């Protein structure tokens, strides 16, 4: 496997002006960039002033949108196809994300248990793929509109059991709701604590009720900072 890329992208320091006590790392979707998901941090920072937010750009220019980035190549029309196998792409993207999480954690003088890894769509797939492979459990994994790439290997790939929050629009035509439902069932079968929010009337995006559900998950697992 080739050496991992050095990821970088927008960051948001704790709004209380102090050293971060917790970290949230957010992985953007296919064809987007870190600026897209750092907006979640801007939305949440008032309630979580002790948290530092990071949203790195994926390492590759997007094949179908040169203005954005991709964690791995894919044919957009096949995203929701259950027979599409993303394992090779996820495996190639994994080292850079793993190394980014470890580097930011070490720089902050924190432990993996202080870090929540989240993402949207392809980023949610990579958050699950990466987060479950740490031998020390993260504070949590948050997936918006995603799926579990290695669903049929859940028992083999899971190295730790962090709490997981999955949020998905019921009208999602890009990554169907079944992606999160199936992931929740597979993870619960392995003994993980999983919260699933199905958002009525929502397509491939993040709705306000989904944001509020995720904020409650953050509050439970990152605490409310002073």
C-alpha positions as CSV (number, residue, x, y, z in Angstrom):
1,X,0.0,0.0,0.0
2,X,1.3,3.4,-0.9
3,X,2.2,5.9,1.8
4,X,-0.8,7.9,3.1
5,X,-1.4,11.5,2.0
6,X,-1.1,14.3,4.5
7,X,-4.6,15.7,4.9
8,X,-5.4,19.3,5.6
9,X,-8.5,21.5,5.6
10,X,-10.5,24.0,7.6
11,X,-10.4,24.0,11.4
12,X,-12.3,25.7,14.1
13,X,-10.7,26.3,17.5
14,X,-12.7,26.0,20.7
15,X,-14.9,29.0,21.1
16,X,-14.0,29.4,24.7
17,X,-10.4,30.4,23.7
18,X,-8.9,27.5,25.7
19,X,-7.1,24.4,24.7
20,X,-9.4,21.8,23.2
21,X,-10.7,19.2,25.7
22,X,-12.5,17.2,22.9
23,X,-12.2,16.9,19.1
24,X,-14.7,16.4,16.4
25,X,-13.3,15.4,13.0
26,X,-15.8,15.6,10.1
27,X,-15.3,13.9,6.7
28,X,-17.1,15.5,3.7
29,X,-19.0,13.8,1.0
30,X,-18.0,12.9,-2.6
31,X,-17.2,15.9,-4.7
32,X,-17.3,18.3,-1.8
33,X,-14.6,19.7,0.5
34,X,-13.8,20.4,4.1
35,X,-15.4,23.8,4.0
36,X,-18.8,22.1,3.6
37,X,-18.7,20.2,6.9
38,X,-16.8,22.7,9.0
39,X,-20.2,24.5,8.9
40,X,-21.5,21.8,11.3
41,X,-18.8,22.9,13.7
42,X,-19.8,26.5,13.3
43,X,-23.4,25.4,14.1
44,X,-22.4,23.4,17.2
45,X,-19.5,25.5,18.6
46,X,-21.8,27.6,20.8
47,X,-23.1,24.6,22.6
48,X,-19.7,22.8,22.7
49,X,-17.2,25.6,23.3
50,X,-14.6,23.1,24.6
51,X,-14.4,21.3,21.3
52,X,-12.0,21.7,18.4
53,X,-13.4,20.9,15.0
54,X,-11.5,19.7,11.9
55,X,-12.8,19.0,8.4
56,X,-10.0,17.8,6.2
57,X,-10.2,17.8,2.4
58,X,-10.0,14.3,0.9
59,X,-6.7,13.6,-0.8
60,X,-7.9,13.3,-4.4
61,X,-9.5,15.7,-6.8
62,X,-12.9,14.5,-7.6
63,X,-13.2,12.7,-10.9
64,X,-16.7,14.0,-11.6
65,X,-16.4,17.4,-9.9
66,X,-12.9,18.9,-10.4
67,X,-13.8,21.7,-7.9
68,X,-14.2,19.1,-5.1
69,X,-12.5,16.1,-3.6
70,X,-13.1,12.4,-3.2
71,X,-12.0,9.8,-0.7
72,X,-12.1,7.2,-3.4
73,X,-13.5,7.2,-7.0
74,X,-17.0,6.0,-7.6
75,X,-19.7,6.0,-10.2
76,X,-22.4,8.3,-8.8
77,X,-25.2,6.4,-10.4
78,X,-24.1,3.3,-8.5
79,X,-23.8,4.7,-5.0
80,X,-27.0,3.2,-3.7
81,X,-26.5,-0.1,-5.5
82,X,-26.2,-2.8,-2.8
83,X,-23.9,-4.8,-5.2
84,X,-21.4,-2.0,-5.5
85,X,-18.2,-2.9,-3.7
86,X,-16.3,0.0,-2.2
87,X,-13.9,-2.1,-0.2
88,X,-10.8,-1.4,-2.4
89,X,-11.5,2.4,-2.4
90,X,-12.1,2.5,1.4
91,X,-9.0,0.5,2.1
92,X,-6.9,3.0,0.0
93,X,-8.4,6.0,1.8
94,X,-8.2,4.5,5.3
95,X,-4.5,5.2,6.1
96,X,-4.7,8.9,5.5
97,X,-7.8,9.3,7.7
98,X,-6.4,7.1,10.4
99,X,-3.2,9.0,10.5
100,X,-5.0,12.4,10.5
101,X,-7.1,11.3,13.5
102,X,-4.0,10.1,15.4
103,X,-2.0,13.2,14.6
104,X,-4.7,15.6,15.7
105,X,-5.3,13.6,18.9
106,X,-1.6,13.6,19.8
107,X,-1.1,17.3,19.0
108,X,-4.0,18.2,21.3
109,X,-2.6,16.0,24.1
110,X,-5.8,14.0,24.1
111,X,-6.8,10.3,23.8
112,X,-8.9,8.6,21.2
113,X,-11.7,8.5,23.7
114,X,-11.8,12.3,23.5
115,X,-12.4,12.2,19.7
116,X,-15.6,11.9,17.7
117,X,-15.3,11.0,14.0
118,X,-18.2,11.9,11.7
119,X,-19.0,12.3,8.1
120,X,-21.6,12.8,5.4
121,X,-22.3,10.3,2.6
122,X,-18.9,9.0,1.4
123,X,-17.4,10.7,4.4
124,X,-19.9,8.8,6.7
125,X,-18.8,5.5,5.0
126,X,-15.2,6.3,5.8
127,X,-16.0,7.5,9.4
128,X,-17.5,4.0,10.0
129,X,-14.8,2.2,8.2
130,X,-12.0,4.0,10.0
131,X,-13.5,4.5,13.4
132,X,-14.4,0.9,14.0
133,X,-10.8,-0.1,13.3
134,X,-9.2,1.7,16.2
135,X,-8.4,-0.7,19.0
136,X,-9.1,2.1,21.5
137,X,-12.7,3.2,21.1
138,X,-13.4,6.7,20.0
139,X,-15.8,9.0,21.9
140,X,-18.3,8.2,19.1
141,X,-18.9,7.8,15.4
142,X,-21.5,10.0,13.6
143,X,-22.7,9.2,10.1
144,X,-25.1,11.3,8.1
145,X,-26.6,9.6,4.9
146,X,-24.0,6.8,4.9
147,X,-23.7,3.1,4.9
148,X,-21.3,0.4,6.2
149,X,-19.0,-0.6,3.4
150,X,-17.9,-4.0,5.0
151,X,-21.3,-4.9,6.4
152,X,-20.9,-8.6,5.9
153,X,-17.6,-8.6,7.7
154,X,-18.7,-6.6,10.8
155,X,-17.6,-9.2,13.2
156,X,-14.1,-9.4,11.7
157,X,-13.3,-5.7,11.2
158,X,-14.6,-4.1,14.4
159,X,-11.6,-3.6,16.8
160,X,-13.5,-1.5,19.4
161,X,-17.1,-0.6,20.2
162,X,-17.6,3.2,20.3
163,X,-21.2,4.5,20.5
164,X,-22.6,5.2,17.0
165,X,-25.1,7.8,15.8
166,X,-26.6,7.4,12.3
167,X,-28.8,10.0,10.7
168,X,-30.5,9.5,7.4
169,X,-33.2,11.1,5.2
170,X,-36.1,8.8,4.5
171,X,-36.3,10.3,0.9
172,X,-32.6,9.8,0.1
173,X,-32.2,8.7,-3.5
174,X,-28.4,8.8,-3.6
175,X,-27.6,6.6,-0.6
176,X,-30.9,5.0,0.4
177,X,-32.1,4.9,4.0
178,X,-31.5,1.1,4.0
179,X,-27.7,1.9,4.2
180,X,-28.1,3.3,7.8
181,X,-30.8,0.8,8.8
182,X,-28.6,-2.2,7.7
183,X,-25.5,-0.6,9.4
184,X,-27.4,-0.1,12.7
185,X,-28.6,-3.7,12.7
186,X,-25.1,-5.1,12.0
187,X,-23.4,-2.9,14.6
188,X,-26.1,-3.7,17.3
189,X,-25.6,-7.4,16.5
190,X,-21.9,-6.9,17.5
191,X,-22.9,-5.3,20.8
192,X,-22.5,-1.6,19.9
193,X,-24.7,1.2,21.2
194,X,-26.3,2.6,18.1
195,X,-28.8,5.5,17.8
196,X,-30.6,5.8,14.4
197,X,-32.6,8.8,13.3
198,X,-34.8,8.6,10.2
199,X,-35.7,12.0,9.0
200,X,-39.1,12.2,7.3
201,X,-39.2,14.2,4.0
202,X,-35.5,14.6,3.9
203,X,-33.4,13.6,0.8
204,X,-29.6,13.4,0.5
205,X,-28.8,16.1,3.0
206,X,-28.9,17.1,6.7
207,X,-32.1,18.4,8.1
208,X,-32.7,20.4,11.3
209,X,-34.2,17.4,13.1
210,X,-31.1,15.4,12.1
211,X,-28.8,18.1,13.4
212,X,-30.6,18.3,16.7
213,X,-30.5,14.5,17.1
214,X,-26.7,14.6,16.4
215,X,-26.2,17.4,18.9
216,X,-27.8,15.4,21.6
217,X,-25.4,12.5,20.8
218,X,-22.5,15.0,21.0
219,X,-23.7,16.3,24.3
220,X,-23.9,12.7,25.7
221,X,-20.5,11.7,24.6
222,X,-18.5,14.9,24.6
223,X,-20.2,16.7,27.4
224,X,-21.1,20.3,27.6
225,X,-18.1,22.6,27.9
226,X,-17.9,25.6,30.1
